[in-house]
Amino acid sequence: MPQIPEKIHELTVGQLAARSGAAVSALHFYESKGLISSRRTSGNQRRYSRDALRRVAFVRAAQRVGIPLATIREALAELPEKRTPTREDWARLSENWRSELDERIKQLNRLRDHLTDCIGCGCLSLEGCVLSNPDDVFGETRAGSRLMVERGGAKSGARTPSSPRVSDPPD
């Protein structure tokens, strides 16, 4: 890994990529999402402060455990003066993310355990279909394999964020 002399306080995008292990395109993407920032030289080249290395490491570690970029951006924005995250910041933030990760792990374990119970039929209302219809959301209001249009054009049941999008059959 190339070493950057201490007297250099700014890094080119290539240097940041080489040191962080992130692709140049990923660094540009992180910058577009407000996760890192750069200044532009008179020749319009990006220059990153050395603390961008720690921010990129923070982002990549959070991504590895499944934290969405929007959540990471919010966490970084909460830091005083948008400073570089410290070990204490990581400990505090990771503790906050722990319950979200525990819930995801619980859901994945449940899906894995019931994978052989489902034949992928798209039933959407069978009580046992934890892959297509977790917790039988649609089965609480209607029976059958599809949501039907009620008289007057109203749909039976509302779509929840965790439920799949279903096309209604024609009238």
C-alpha positions in Angstrom: 0.0 0.0 0.0 1.5 3.3 -1.0 2.4 5.6 1.9 1.6 9.2 1.9 4.2 11.5 3.4 2.9 13.4 6.5 3.6 16.7 4.9 0.9 16.1 2.3 -2.4 17.2 3.7 -4.5 16.6 0.6 -5.0 13.5 -1.5 -5.9 13.1 -5.1 -8.8 10.8 -5.9 -6.2 8.1 -7.0 -4.3 8.4 -3.8 -7.5 8.1 -1.7 -8.6 5.1 -3.8 -5.3 3.4 -3.4 -5.1 4.0 0.4 -8.8 3.2 1.1 -9.3 0.3 -1.2 -12.4 1.9 -2.7 -12.7 2.3 -6.4 -12.5 5.9 -7.8 -16.1 5.5 -9.0 -17.2 4.6 -5.4 -15.4 7.7 -4.1 -17.2 9.9 -6.6 -20.5 8.2 -5.6 -19.8 8.7 -1.9 -19.1 12.4 -2.6 -22.3 12.7 -4.7 -24.2 11.3 -1.7 -22.6 13.7 0.8 -20.5 11.1 2.6 -17.2 12.7 1.8 -16.2 16.0 0.3 -13.4 17.5 -1.7 -12.3 20.8 -2.9 -11.5 21.6 -6.5 -8.1 22.9 -7.7 -7.8 25.6 -10.3 -7.5 22.8 -12.9 -10.9 21.3 -11.6 -9.2 18.3 -9.9 -10.6 16.9 -6.7 -8.5 17.1 -3.6 -9.5 15.3 -0.4 -8.3 16.1 3.1 -6.5 13.2 4.8 -9.4 12.7 7.2 -11.4 11.4 4.1 -9.5 8.1 4.6 -11.2 7.6 8.0 -14.6 8.7 6.6 -14.3 6.2 3.7 -13.3 3.4 6.2 -16.3 4.3 8.3 -18.7 4.2 5.4 -17.3 0.9 4.1 -17.5 -0.7 7.5 -21.1 0.4 8.0 -22.0 -0.8 4.5 -20.4 -4.2 5.2 -22.9 -4.8 8.0 -25.8 -3.6 5.9 -26.4 -0.1 7.0 -28.0 2.0 4.2 -26.0 4.9 2.8 -28.8 7.4 3.8 -28.5 6.2 7.4 -24.7 6.5 7.3 -25.0 10.0 5.8 -27.3 11.0 8.7 -24.9 9.6 11.2 -21.9 11.5 9.7 -24.0 14.7 9.6 -24.7 14.5 13.3 -21.0 14.7 14.2 -20.0 18.1 15.5 -18.7 20.3 12.6 -18.9 17.2 10.4 -15.6 16.0 11.8 -14.0 12.6 11.2 -15.6 9.8 13.2 -13.7 8.5 16.2 -13.6 5.1 17.8 -16.1 6.5 20.3 -18.4 7.7 17.5 -18.3 4.3 15.9 -19.2 2.6 19.2 -22.1 4.9 19.8 -23.5 4.7 16.3 -23.0 0.9 16.0 -24.9 0.5 19.2 -27.8 2.4 17.8 -27.7 0.3 14.6 -27.6 -3.0 16.6 -31.4 -3.3 17.1 -32.0 -2.7 13.3 -29.4 -5.4 12.5 -30.8 -7.8 15.0 -34.3 -7.4 13.5 -32.9 -8.1 10.0 -31.1 -11.2 11.2 -34.3 -12.4 12.8 -36.2 -11.9 9.5 -33.4 -13.6 7.5 -33.4 -16.6 9.9 -37.1 -16.9 9.6 -37.0 -16.8 5.8 -34.2 -19.4 5.8 -36.0 -21.7 8.1 -39.2 -21.5 6.0 -37.5 -21.6 2.6 -38.4 -25.2 2.0 -42.1 -24.6 3.0 -42.7 -22.3 0.0 -42.9 -23.5 -3.6 -42.7 -19.9 -4.9 -46.3 -19.9 -6.1 -46.9 -16.2 -5.4 -49.9 -17.0 -3.3 -49.8 -13.8 -1.2 -52.4 -14.9 1.3 -51.6 -18.4 2.5 -50.8 -18.3 6.2 -47.7 -20.4 5.7 -46.2 -18.3 2.9 -43.5 -16.4 4.8 -41.6 -15.5 1.7 -44.3 -13.8 -0.3 -46.5 -12.6 2.5 -44.7 -12.3 5.8 -47.1 -12.5 8.8 -50.0 -13.1 6.3 -50.7 -9.4 6.0 -53.2 -9.8 3.2 -54.8 -12.9 4.7 -56.1 -10.8 7.6 -58.6 -9.0 5.2 -59.2 -11.3 2.3 -58.8 -14.9 1.2 -57.5 -16.1 -2.1 -54.4 -15.8 -4.1 -54.9 -12.2 -5.3 -56.2 -8.9 -4.1 -59.6 -8.3 -5.8 -61.1 -5.0 -6.7 -64.2 -4.4 -4.5 -67.3 -2.9 -5.9 -66.9 0.8 -6.4 -63.3 0.5 -7.5 -61.7 0.4 -4.0 -58.9 -2.1 -3.5 -59.1 -4.7 -0.8 -56.4 -4.1 1.7 -53.7 -1.5 1.6 -50.1 -2.1 0.6 -47.7 -1.9 3.5 -44.0 -1.1 3.0 -43.0 -4.7 3.8 -45.7 -6.3 1.5 -45.1 -6.9 -2.2 -46.7 -4.9 -4.9 -49.6 -6.8 -6.5 -51.3 -6.2 -9.8 -55.1 -6.4 -9.5 -56.8 -8.6 -12.0 -58.9 -6.9 -14.7 -62.7 -6.4 -13.9 
